[in-house]
Amino acid sequence: MTKRLELIEDYLSKWGFHPILADDFENVDRQVVTEKPHILLLDINLPVLHAPEIWIL
């Protein structure tokens, strides 16, 4: 996990959120379906999927 992801996770946790981080971009679509998050924060430069493809799930 990158330092940036750790900072985001710490920040969100301090505000009472329960972040679920994905560093395996090839399986992020399955993780979204399984976890059913209320909010998705996506990097628009995902190496495998593009953010608009995620919203089609």
NUTI-314088 format. One line per field, with one value per residue: x, y, z of N, C-alpha, C in turn; residue number from 1; residue in one letter. Coordinates in Angstrom, 2 decimals. Layout:
BEGIN
nxx c(X / ...)
nyy c(Y / ...)
nzz c(Z / ...)
caxx c(X / ...)
cayy c(Y / ...)
cazz c(Z / ...)
cxx c(X / ...)
cyy c(Y / ...)
czz c(Z / ...)
num c(NUM / ...)
residu c(A / ...)
% end
This chain:
BEGIN
nxx c(0.85 / 0.53 / 2.02 / 0.33 / -2.21 / -2.35 / -2.44 / -4.90 / -6.62 / -6.19 / -7.10 / -9.84 / -10.73 / -10.42 / -12.50 / -14.66 / -15.38 / -15.32 / -13.01 / -12.39 / -9.80 / -8.48 / -5.93 / -5.54 / -6.20 / -7.30 / -9.30 / -11.06 / -13.65 / -15.16 / -14.84 / -16.23 / -18.86 / -19.16 / -18.64 / -20.41 / -20.27 / -21.10 / -20.04 / -17.73 / -14.36 / -12.37 / -9.39 / -8.89 / -7.11 / -6.80 / -4.87 / -5.85 / -8.70 / -10.96 / -12.32 / -15.04 / -15.91 / -16.30 / -18.64 / -20.64 / -21.31)
nyy c(-1.17 / 2.19 / 5.21 / 7.37 / 6.15 / 5.13 / 7.51 / 8.56 / 6.55 / 6.74 / 9.38 / 9.25 / 7.30 / 8.60 / 10.38 / 8.79 / 7.04 / 3.87 / 2.86 / 0.87 / -0.37 / -0.85 / -2.40 / -4.06 / -3.74 / -5.23 / -6.75 / -5.02 / -4.41 / -6.67 / -6.52 / -4.19 / -4.98 / -7.01 / -5.73 / -3.58 / -0.60 / 2.68 / 4.97 / 5.63 / 6.26 / 6.99 / 6.70 / 8.43 / 7.51 / 4.71 / 1.76 / -0.55 / -0.57 / 1.98 / 4.82 / 5.49 / 2.95 / 1.56 / 2.64 / 1.50 / -0.91)
nzz c(0.00 / -0.80 / 0.51 / 0.16 / 0.00 / 2.59 / 4.07 / 3.19 / 4.10 / 6.90 / 7.37 / 6.58 / 8.38 / 10.82 / 10.66 / 11.06 / 9.06 / 7.33 / 5.58 / 2.69 / 1.07 / -2.17 / -3.80 / -5.80 / -8.84 / -10.89 / -9.83 / -8.70 / -9.51 / -8.78 / -6.04 / -5.44 / -6.02 / -4.12 / -1.60 / -1.61 / -1.39 / -0.06 / -1.06 / -3.67 / -4.17 / -6.73 / -8.62 / -11.52 / -13.30 / -13.33 / -13.67 / -15.03 / -15.29 / -16.33 / -14.74 / -15.64 / -16.48 / -14.12 / -13.04 / -14.53 / -13.50)
caxx c(0.00 / 1.34 / 1.89 / -0.86 / -3.39 / -2.35 / -2.90 / -6.34 / -7.29 / -6.13 / -7.97 / -11.24 / -11.01 / -10.56 / -13.79 / -15.70 / -15.66 / -14.66 / -12.52 / -11.94 / -8.87 / -8.18 / -4.69 / -5.58 / -7.13 / -7.95 / -10.46 / -11.80 / -15.08 / -15.76 / -14.83 / -17.32 / -20.10 / -19.18 / -18.67 / -21.54 / -19.96 / -21.99 / -19.29 / -16.49 / -13.35 / -11.57 / -8.38 / -9.33 / -6.04 / -6.59 / -4.05 / -6.55 / -10.04 / -11.14 / -13.39 / -16.40 / -16.26 / -16.75 / -20.00 / -21.56 / -21.58)
cayy c(0.00 / 3.39 / 6.18 / 8.18 / 5.38 / 5.08 / 8.82 / 8.66 / 5.63 / 7.34 / 10.56 / 8.82 / 6.58 / 9.60 / 11.02 / 7.82 / 6.18 / 2.56 / 2.71 / -0.41 / 0.01 / -1.88 / -2.17 / -5.03 / -3.09 / -6.19 / -7.33 / -3.98 / -4.48 / -7.71 / -6.03 / -3.22 / -5.74 / -7.75 / -4.84 / -2.65 / 0.66 / 3.81 / 5.96 / 5.16 / 7.24 / 6.31 / 7.40 / 8.39 / 6.90 / 3.32 / 1.09 / -1.60 / -0.10 / 3.42 / 5.16 / 5.33 / 1.53 / 1.13 / 3.12 / 0.69 / -2.16)
cazz c(0.00 / -0.90 / 1.59 / -0.13 / 0.41 / 4.05 / 4.55 / 2.93 / 5.02 / 8.24 / 7.40 / 6.55 / 9.63 / 11.90 / 10.50 / 11.33 / 7.92 / 7.34 / 4.21 / 2.16 / 0.02 / -3.17 / -4.54 / -6.90 / -9.75 / -11.78 / -9.15 / -7.99 / -9.85 / -7.94 / -4.67 / -5.34 / -5.97 / -2.86 / -0.44 / -1.75 / -0.70 / -0.24 / -1.85 / -4.29 / -4.55 / -7.75 / -9.37 / -12.91 / -14.09 / -12.94 / -14.68 / -15.78 / -15.59 / -16.32 / -13.80 / -16.20 / -16.56 / -12.80 / -12.81 / -15.31 / -12.77)
cxx c(0.90 / 1.09 / 0.64 / -2.13 / -3.49 / -2.86 / -4.41 / -7.11 / -7.31 / -7.09 / -9.44 / -11.63 / -11.22 / -11.90 / -14.95 / -16.10 / -14.89 / -14.15 / -12.09 / -11.07 / -8.61 / -6.88 / -4.55 / -6.62 / -7.85 / -9.21 / -11.31 / -13.29 / -15.79 / -15.85 / -15.97 / -18.66 / -20.24 / -19.39 / -19.87 / -21.31 / -21.01 / -21.35 / -18.05 / -15.59 / -12.41 / -10.53 / -8.78 / -8.28 / -5.75 / -5.84 / -4.79 / -7.92 / -10.04 / -12.35 / -14.79 / -16.83 / -16.79 / -18.22 / -21.04 / -21.97 / -23.03)
cyy c(1.24 / 4.31 / 7.04 / 7.45 / 5.29 / 6.39 / 8.98 / 7.76 / 6.21 / 8.52 / 10.16 / 8.10 / 7.55 / 10.30 / 10.03 / 6.93 / 4.87 / 2.28 / 1.28 / -0.07 / -1.16 / -1.52 / -3.19 / -4.55 / -4.05 / -6.79 / -6.29 / -4.02 / -5.53 / -7.25 / -5.02 / -3.94 / -6.46 / -6.83 / -3.89 / -1.33 / 1.73 / 4.88 / 5.30 / 6.35 / 6.53 / 7.25 / 7.31 / 7.79 / 5.47 / 2.58 / 0.06 / -1.13 / 1.42 / 3.72 / 5.02 / 3.86 / 1.02 / 1.49 / 2.29 / -0.57 / -2.34)
czz c(0.00 / 0.29 / 1.40 / 0.31 / 1.93 / 4.65 / 4.35 / 3.88 / 6.44 / 8.37 / 7.44 / 7.83 / 10.78 / 11.84 / 10.63 / 10.17 / 8.06 / 5.93 / 3.89 / 0.96 / -0.91 / -3.87 / -5.68 / -7.90 / -10.69 / -11.15 / -8.44 / -8.31 / -9.00 / -6.49 / -4.46 / -5.23 / -4.63 / -1.66 / -0.43 / -1.01 / -0.97 / -1.13 / -2.42 / -4.58 / -5.50 / -8.34 / -10.84 / -13.83 / -13.64 / -14.04 / -15.53 / -16.22 / -15.60 / -15.45 / -14.41 / -16.30 / -15.23 / -12.59 / -13.56 / -14.58 / -12.46)
num c(1 / 2 / 3 / 4 / 5 / 6 / 7 / 8 / 9 / 10 / 11 / 12 / 13 / 14 / 15 / 16 / 17 / 18 / 19 / 20 / 21 / 22 / 23 / 24 / 25 / 26 / 27 / 28 / 29 / 30 / 31 / 32 / 33 / 34 / 35 / 36 / 37 / 38 / 39 / 40 / 41 / 42 / 43 / 44 / 45 / 46 / 47 / 48 / 49 / 50 / 51 / 52 / 53 / 54 / 55 / 56 / 57)
residu c(M / T / K / R / L / E / L / I / E / D / Y / L / S / K / W / G / F / H / P / I / L / A / D / D / F / E / N / V / D / R / Q / V / V / T / E / K / P / H / I / L / L / L / D / I / N / L / P / V / L / H / A / P / E / I / W / I / L)
% end
